Amino acid sequence: MASTAAPTAAVPTLDPPLEQIRRLAVELRLLLPGVRGELTPWGLVTAGTGSARDEAGGGAGGGGGGGGAGVAPLTCALPFATPGPRTTPATVGEARETTKEFNAETFWRRLNRAAENVSREATTLTEVFSRVPLPSPQETQRFCEQIHTAIKEIITVYYSLPKDQGITLRKLVRNATLDIVDGMAQLVDVLFITPAQSLENSDLISYNSVWTACQQVPRIPKDNKAAALSMLTKNVDFVKDAHEEMEQAVEECDPYCGLLNDTEDNSDNNGDEENDGLGYPNNRDLYWSEEDQELIIPCLALVRASKACLKKIRISVAENGKKDQVAQLDDIVDISDEISPSVDDLALSIYPPMCHLTVRINSAKLVSVLKKALEITKASHVTPQPEDSWIPLLINAVDHCMNRIKELTQNELEL
């Protein structure tokens, strides 16, 4: 009796290389919400875990706690994952190192090594997809798996940084991780969209953010005090730039730096009334009135006071900040982060046509943020002798500016 032949195992059919690359870009982008701390279709982040301030950037008072946010397995959902049994499911973020177990030197060594690996895999992928013929489907699957493994590793390392090492520090590591994941997704996109035979160096240069992001990893501050100083320095620079732009516009008496000269010439040639009817701006829309210019003076002074506040806070943190006081340093950075956006709101509101009531409202918001920042700094360890500090002087300066703004905008409230 003839024996029945055993059925031949079906060999899985792999997608073409470019289709695998396209899906890799999609899968990489699906990782981004999980790193940010948002819920994803794969359940990357467990609701109710971690600090809202760490993942969303808001709040105050905190900085203690355990490891990163809760994370569920994800590799099983990847379409290019190698089929077959696993001995241990690979997951992202399962390491829960407490402060007692945490070793900073090991963490930074792992993070640097993971970034180097991502950079190396990005280079390999670029080389094989920048020439013809393209790699086979089997080779492409291997490249995709290597890319995903490298990305998964750096995310895992990020999650191993406990929150009690400092929320500000964790934010910087998180942002660096996001830049790497997003940069890799951009690179994969350009390799998919641009045919290999027409891919030029300019295409890769414009999408080299993954290599740039990897190179930034060794430059991340290594403790929460250094991270706080880094953030405060950025905020000082932002406010300084806004102040310089405001001063330049005032000195030149040209809020729009001559950008509308052509329109202005048309107004002179055709008449204000006619152009107003056609939608052209008149001089009231382009320039400051005498009342506007008078109001700008205390607004500029308030922005100068904002810059002085940030500088003094940064100096206090540099001179008196303690690395182990992570919660207080986080609180100082949190409130200081609100100063620059408030300055921007005020700066934008002084451009014509100026609404004096809007200027008053934005000034009051900025004053509120400044006073809160000064009070938090005064109550913290970075101000050892608050009664003899510079803080009351700056509060008085801020109040003086706001009182003058109120005087000049009082008529707006009475209308």
C-alpha positions as CSV (number, residue, x, y, z in Angstrom):
1,M,0.0,0.0,0.0
2,A,1.5,3.3,-1.1
3,S,2.2,5.6,1.8
4,T,0.7,9.0,1.8
5,A,3.3,11.8,1.4
6,A,3.4,14.3,4.3
7,P,2.1,17.7,3.2
8,T,4.8,20.2,2.4
9,A,4.9,23.1,4.9
10,A,3.8,26.3,3.2
11,V,6.5,28.8,2.8
12,P,5.3,32.3,3.9
13,T,5.3,34.8,1.0
14,L,7.1,38.0,1.8
15,D,6.0,41.3,0.5
16,P,8.2,43.2,-2.0
17,P,11.1,45.2,-0.4
18,L,9.5,48.6,-0.9
19,E,6.2,47.5,0.7
20,Q,8.1,46.2,3.7
21,I,9.9,49.5,3.9
22,R,6.6,51.4,3.8
23,R,5.2,49.4,6.6
24,L,8.3,49.8,8.6
25,A,7.9,53.6,8.5
26,V,4.2,53.2,9.6
27,E,5.2,50.9,12.5
28,L,8.0,53.3,13.7
29,R,5.5,56.2,13.8
30,L,3.1,54.0,15.8
31,L,5.8,53.9,18.5
32,L,5.9,57.7,18.9
33,P,2.7,58.1,20.9
34,G,3.8,55.4,23.4
35,V,7.1,57.2,24.0
36,R,5.3,60.5,24.5
37,G,3.1,58.8,27.1
38,E,-0.1,58.5,25.0
39,L,-2.3,55.4,24.6
40,T,-1.7,53.5,21.4
41,P,-3.6,50.7,19.5
42,W,-1.0,48.3,21.0
43,G,-1.6,49.5,24.5
44,L,2.0,50.7,24.8
45,V,1.3,52.8,27.9
46,T,-0.8,51.6,30.8
47,A,-3.4,54.2,31.8
48,G,-2.9,55.5,35.3
49,T,0.8,54.9,35.6
50,G,3.6,57.4,35.7
51,S,3.6,61.1,36.1
52,A,1.4,63.3,34.0
53,R,4.0,66.0,34.2
54,D,6.7,63.6,32.9
55,E,4.7,62.6,29.9
56,A,2.8,65.8,29.2
57,G,5.1,68.4,30.6
58,G,2.7,70.0,33.0
59,G,2.1,70.2,36.8
60,A,4.3,70.8,39.7
61,G,5.4,69.1,42.9
62,G,6.7,65.7,42.3
63,G,9.8,64.1,40.8
64,G,9.7,61.1,43.1
65,G,8.4,57.7,42.2
66,G,9.5,54.6,40.5
67,G,10.5,53.7,37.0
68,G,8.9,54.6,33.7
69,A,5.3,54.2,32.5
70,G,3.8,50.8,32.3
71,V,4.3,49.2,28.9
72,A,2.8,46.1,27.2
73,P,4.5,43.8,24.6
74,L,4.5,45.1,21.1
75,T,6.7,43.1,18.8
76,C,4.1,40.4,18.2
77,A,2.0,43.0,16.4
78,L,4.7,43.8,13.8
79,P,3.9,42.5,10.3
80,F,7.6,41.9,9.6
81,A,8.4,40.0,12.8
82,T,9.9,36.6,12.4
83,P,7.2,33.9,12.7
84,G,7.7,31.0,15.1
85,P,7.8,30.4,18.8
86,R,9.6,32.8,21.2
87,T,11.3,31.7,24.4
88,T,10.8,35.1,26.1
89,P,8.5,37.8,24.6
90,A,10.4,40.9,23.8
91,T,8.8,44.0,25.3
92,V,9.6,47.6,25.6
93,G,9.8,49.3,29.0
94,E,9.4,46.3,31.3
95,A,12.6,47.1,33.2
96,R,11.5,48.8,36.5
97,E,14.7,49.9,38.1
98,T,14.2,51.7,41.4
99,T,16.6,54.3,42.6
100,K,18.2,51.6,44.8
101,E,18.9,49.4,41.7
102,F,19.6,52.2,39.3
103,N,23.1,52.7,38.1
104,A,23.7,56.0,36.3
105,E,26.9,55.0,34.7
106,T,25.3,51.8,33.3
107,F,22.3,53.7,32.0
108,W,24.3,56.3,30.1
109,R,26.5,53.6,28.6
110,R,23.5,51.6,27.4
111,L,21.8,54.8,26.0
112,N,25.0,55.8,24.1
113,R,25.5,52.3,22.8
114,A,21.8,52.1,21.7
115,A,22.1,55.4,19.8
116,E,25.3,54.2,18.1
117,N,23.5,51.0,17.0
118,V,20.6,53.0,15.6
119,S,23.0,55.2,13.7
120,R,24.8,52.2,12.3
121,E,21.6,50.4,11.2
122,A,20.4,53.6,9.6
123,T,23.6,53.8,7.6
124,T,23.3,50.1,6.5
125,L,19.7,50.6,5.4
126,T,20.6,53.7,3.5
127,E,23.5,52.0,1.7
128,V,21.5,48.9,0.5
129,F,18.4,50.9,-0.6
130,S,20.4,53.7,-2.4
131,R,21.6,51.4,-5.2
132,V,20.1,48.8,-7.6
133,P,19.2,46.1,-7.5
134,L,17.3,46.4,-4.3
135,P,17.8,43.7,-1.7
136,S,15.7,40.6,-1.8
137,P,12.5,40.3,0.2
138,Q,14.3,38.0,2.7
139,E,17.2,40.5,3.1
140,T,14.7,43.3,3.4
141,Q,12.9,41.5,6.2
142,R,16.2,41.1,8.1
143,F,17.1,44.8,7.7
144,C,13.6,45.8,8.9
145,E,13.9,43.5,12.0
146,Q,17.3,44.9,12.8
147,I,16.0,48.5,12.6
148,H,13.1,47.7,14.8
149,T,15.3,45.9,17.3
150,A,17.6,48.9,17.5
151,I,14.7,51.3,18.0
152,K,13.1,49.0,20.5
153,E,16.3,48.9,22.5
154,I,16.7,52.7,22.8
155,I,13.1,53.0,23.9
156,T,13.7,50.3,26.5
157,V,16.7,52.2,27.8
158,Y,14.7,55.4,28.1
159,Y,12.0,53.6,30.1
160,S,14.6,52.3,32.5
161,L,15.4,55.8,33.8
162,P,13.4,56.2,37.0
163,K,11.3,59.3,37.6
164,D,13.0,60.0,40.9
165,Q,16.1,60.8,38.9
166,G,14.2,63.9,37.9
167,I,11.3,64.7,35.6
168,T,13.3,67.3,33.8
169,L,16.1,64.8,33.0
170,R,13.5,62.3,31.9
171,K,12.0,64.8,29.5
172,L,15.3,65.4,27.9
173,V,16.0,61.7,27.4
174,R,12.4,61.2,26.2
175,N,12.7,64.0,23.6
176,A,16.1,62.6,22.4
177,T,14.4,59.2,22.0
178,L,11.5,60.7,20.1
179,D,13.9,62.5,17.8
180,I,15.6,59.3,17.0
181,V,12.5,57.3,16.3
182,D,11.0,60.1,14.2
183,G,14.2,60.6,12.4
184,M,14.4,56.9,11.5
185,A,10.8,57.0,10.2
186,Q,11.7,60.0,8.1
187,L,14.7,58.2,6.6
188,V,12.6,55.1,5.8
189,D,10.0,57.3,4.2
190,V,12.5,58.9,1.8
191,L,14.0,55.5,1.0
192,F,10.5,54.3,0.1
193,I,9.4,57.4,-1.8
194,T,12.6,58.1,-3.8
195,P,13.6,55.4,-6.3
196,A,17.1,54.1,-5.7
197,Q,18.5,55.1,-9.0
198,S,17.4,58.8,-8.6
199,L,18.3,59.1,-4.9
200,E,20.8,61.9,-4.5
201,N,22.9,63.0,-1.5
202,S,20.7,66.1,-1.2
203,D,17.7,63.8,-0.5
204,L,19.5,62.1,2.3
205,I,21.0,65.3,3.7
206,S,17.5,66.7,4.0
207,Y,16.4,63.6,6.0
208,N,19.6,63.1,8.1
209,S,17.8,63.9,11.3
210,V,18.3,60.4,12.6
211,W,22.0,60.7,12.6
212,T,21.9,64.2,14.1
213,A,19.6,62.9,16.9
214,C,21.9,60.0,17.6
215,Q,24.9,62.3,17.8
216,Q,23.1,64.5,20.4
217,V,22.6,61.6,22.9
218,P,26.1,61.9,24.5
219,R,25.5,65.6,25.0
220,I,22.4,65.1,27.2
221,P,22.9,66.4,30.8
222,K,23.7,63.5,33.1
223,D,21.7,64.6,36.2
224,N,18.6,66.7,37.0
225,K,20.5,69.8,38.1
226,A,22.4,69.9,34.8
227,A,19.1,69.2,32.9
228,A,17.4,72.1,34.8
229,L,20.3,74.5,33.9
230,S,20.0,73.4,30.3
231,M,16.3,74.2,30.2
232,L,16.7,77.5,32.0
233,T,19.4,78.5,29.6
234,K,17.1,77.8,26.6
235,N,14.3,79.8,28.2
236,V,16.7,82.8,28.8
237,D,17.7,82.7,25.1
238,F,14.1,82.5,23.9
239,V,13.1,85.6,26.0
240,K,16.3,87.4,25.0
241,D,15.5,86.9,21.3
242,A,11.9,88.1,21.8
243,H,13.1,91.2,23.6
244,E,15.6,92.0,20.9
245,E,13.0,91.7,18.1
246,M,10.7,94.0,20.0
247,E,13.4,96.6,20.6
248,Q,14.4,96.5,16.9
249,A,10.9,97.0,15.7
250,V,10.5,100.0,18.2
251,E,13.8,101.6,17.3
252,E,13.1,101.4,13.6
253,C,9.5,102.6,14.1
254,D,8.6,99.9,11.6
255,P,6.8,97.0,13.2
256,Y,6.8,95.0,10.0
257,C,10.4,95.9,8.9
258,G,9.4,97.3,5.6
259,L,7.7,94.1,4.4
260,L,4.6,96.0,3.3
261,N,6.2,98.9,1.5
262,D,4.7,97.8,-1.8
263,T,1.2,97.9,-0.3
264,E,2.0,101.3,1.3
265,D,3.0,102.7,-2.1
266,N,-0.2,101.5,-3.6
267,S,-2.1,103.3,-0.8
268,D,-0.3,106.5,-1.5
269,N,-1.1,106.3,-5.2
270,N,-4.7,105.3,-5.1
271,G,-6.0,106.9,-1.9
272,D,-6.7,105.5,1.5
273,E,-10.4,105.3,1.2
274,E,-10.4,103.5,-2.0
275,N,-7.8,100.9,-0.8
276,D,-9.6,100.5,2.5
277,G,-12.6,99.5,0.5
278,L,-10.6,97.0,-1.5
279,G,-9.2,95.4,1.7
280,Y,-5.8,97.2,1.7
281,P,-4.5,98.0,5.2
282,N,-4.3,101.7,6.1
283,N,-1.7,103.3,8.3
284,R,-3.5,102.4,11.5
285,D,-3.0,98.8,10.6
286,L,0.7,99.2,9.7
287,Y,2.1,101.6,12.3
288,W,1.8,102.5,16.0
289,S,-0.2,105.5,17.2
290,E,1.2,107.8,19.8
291,E,-0.9,106.0,22.4
292,D,0.5,102.7,21.2
293,Q,4.1,103.8,21.4
294,E,3.5,105.0,25.0
295,L,2.0,101.6,26.0
296,I,5.0,99.8,24.4
297,I,7.4,101.3,26.8
298,P,6.2,99.5,30.0
299,C,5.7,96.3,27.9
300,L,9.3,96.3,26.9
301,A,10.3,96.9,30.5
302,L,8.2,94.0,31.6
303,V,9.9,91.7,29.0
304,R,13.3,93.0,30.3
305,A,12.2,92.1,33.8
306,S,11.2,88.6,32.5
307,K,14.7,88.1,31.1
308,A,16.2,89.3,34.4
309,C,14.0,86.9,36.4
310,L,15.1,83.9,34.3
311,K,18.7,84.9,34.5
312,K,18.6,85.2,38.3
313,I,16.8,81.9,38.6
314,R,19.4,80.2,36.5
315,I,22.2,81.7,38.5
316,S,20.6,80.6,41.8
317,V,20.2,77.0,40.5
318,A,23.8,77.0,39.3
319,E,25.2,78.3,42.5
320,N,22.9,76.7,45.1
321,G,21.1,73.9,43.4
322,K,21.5,70.4,44.8
323,K,21.4,67.3,42.6
324,D,19.3,65.4,45.2
325,Q,16.6,68.0,45.4
326,V,15.0,66.8,42.1
327,A,11.4,67.7,42.9
328,Q,12.2,71.4,43.7
329,L,14.4,71.7,40.6
330,D,11.5,70.2,38.5
331,D,9.1,72.7,40.0
332,I,11.4,75.6,39.1
333,V,11.8,74.4,35.6
334,D,8.1,73.7,35.1
335,I,7.0,77.3,36.0
336,S,10.0,78.8,34.2
337,D,8.9,77.0,31.0
338,E,5.7,79.1,31.1
339,I,7.6,82.4,30.9
340,S,8.8,82.3,27.3
341,P,5.3,81.5,25.8
342,S,3.8,84.3,27.9
343,V,6.4,86.7,26.6
344,D,5.6,85.6,23.1
345,D,1.9,86.3,23.6
346,L,2.7,89.8,24.9
347,A,5.2,90.5,22.1
348,L,2.7,89.5,19.4
349,S,-0.1,91.6,20.9
350,I,1.9,94.9,20.6
351,Y,2.0,94.7,16.8
352,P,-0.4,96.9,15.0
353,P,-3.3,97.1,14.8
354,M,-2.8,97.1,18.6
355,C,-5.7,96.1,20.9
356,H,-4.9,97.8,24.2
357,L,-7.2,95.4,26.1
358,T,-5.4,92.4,24.7
359,V,-2.0,93.9,25.7
360,R,-3.3,94.4,29.2
361,I,-4.6,90.8,29.5
362,N,-1.4,89.3,28.2
363,S,0.7,91.5,30.5
364,A,-1.3,90.4,33.5
365,K,-0.8,86.7,32.5
366,L,2.9,87.2,32.2
367,V,3.1,89.0,35.5
368,S,1.2,86.1,37.2
369,V,3.7,83.6,35.8
370,L,6.7,85.7,36.8
371,K,5.4,86.1,40.4
372,K,4.7,82.4,40.7
373,A,8.2,81.6,39.4
374,L,9.8,84.0,41.8
375,E,7.7,82.6,44.8
376,I,8.6,79.0,43.9
377,T,12.2,79.9,43.6
378,K,12.1,81.9,46.9
379,A,10.6,78.9,48.7
380,S,13.1,76.4,47.4
381,H,16.6,75.4,48.5
382,V,18.2,77.5,45.7
383,T,17.4,80.6,47.7
384,P,19.0,80.0,51.1
385,Q,18.3,83.6,52.4
386,P,15.0,84.7,50.8
387,E,14.7,87.8,53.0
388,D,17.9,89.2,51.7
389,S,17.5,88.1,48.1
390,W,17.0,89.8,44.8
391,I,13.4,88.4,44.5
392,P,11.6,91.3,46.2
393,L,13.3,93.8,43.9
394,L,12.2,91.9,40.8
395,I,8.6,91.6,42.2
396,N,8.6,95.4,42.7
397,A,9.9,96.0,39.2
398,V,7.2,93.7,37.7
399,D,4.5,95.4,39.7
400,H,5.7,98.8,38.6
401,C,5.4,97.8,34.9
402,M,2.0,96.3,35.3
403,N,0.7,99.4,37.2
404,R,1.8,101.6,34.3
405,I,0.2,99.3,31.8
406,K,-3.1,99.4,33.8
407,E,-2.9,103.2,33.8
408,L,-2.5,103.4,30.0
409,T,-5.2,100.9,29.3
410,Q,-7.8,102.1,31.8
411,N,-9.9,103.8,29.1
412,E,-10.3,100.4,27.4
413,L,-12.1,99.0,30.5
414,E,-14.4,102.0,30.7
415,L,-15.6,101.7,27.1
